Amino acid sequence: MQGIINFDNIAIVLHRPRYPENIGAAARAMCNMGIRRLVVVDPENFDTNRIKKMATHSALETVESIKSFNNLREALSPYGYVIGTTARLGGQRQVISTPAKLAGKLVSISKNNKIAIVFGPENKGLSNADIRYCHILVNIPTANFSSINLAQSVMIICYEILMADQKKSDEFVPRLASRHELDGMYEQVKDILVRINFINPENPDYWMNNLRHFFTRLQLRSKEVSTIRGLCRQIDWYGKSQRRLGCKAGNENE
């Protein structure tokens, strides 16, 4: 088999998992499919012994190499492409892919970019705030019952990635801006748009969603993020300079 996916660039991220057994079972599922990088964010119970018991000997190296973080933003900061898993559809959850289609996209993206696939808490999944960090959402189709065990979900996604590794893709995807770079840009854009009354200051994150979807489709690079941030700084400087001139003119007319 000729490998074309860079598995070293793919990480599974478990956000606020509730049970250590699910962390261990997820680690085992990942290793079955060739993915070794596991990130755990703010777990309710990180009992290493219970994790290792479910991971079995084959996944012990993955368990011992787990990277832990206190919040999702920090955990995702190094990644250039972030995928969120969701059972719920509609509302803000509009950019949806199936596991097989998603895996096909990762063939080219993985060559030059670090990829994170995020799974939410077992009882409620990723929140609307969580999915704002994601470039795309993936939904595992089910029949009449949509609830799937966390480790089973990890296995399904990782299996499709392994299958996509056997397919050829000539598409080129450059190194994309990291989550850290994008989050800094979004904060700066939001601040400017609130101050010029372009978006509602009462709920700016809701109004920013359309912009996030727009920029996600563009797949911004680091240089492009820097250009947008430079534009924001210039708008900020111009606004402040005009305000100073207005205050000065007002004082002279008194």
Secondary structure, DSSP 8 states (H G I E B T S, - for coil): ----S-GGGEEEEEES-S-HHHHHHHHHHHHHTT--EEEEES-S---HHHHHHHHTGGGHHHHHT-EEESSHHHHHTT-SEEEEE-S--BTTB--EE-HHHHHHHHHHHTTTS-EEEEE--TTT---HHHHTT-SEEE----SS-----HHHHHHHHHHHHHHHTTS-----------HHHHHHHHHHHHHHHHHTTSS-TTSHHHHHHHHHHHHHHHT--HHHHHHHHHHHHHHHHHHHHHHHHHHHHHHHH-
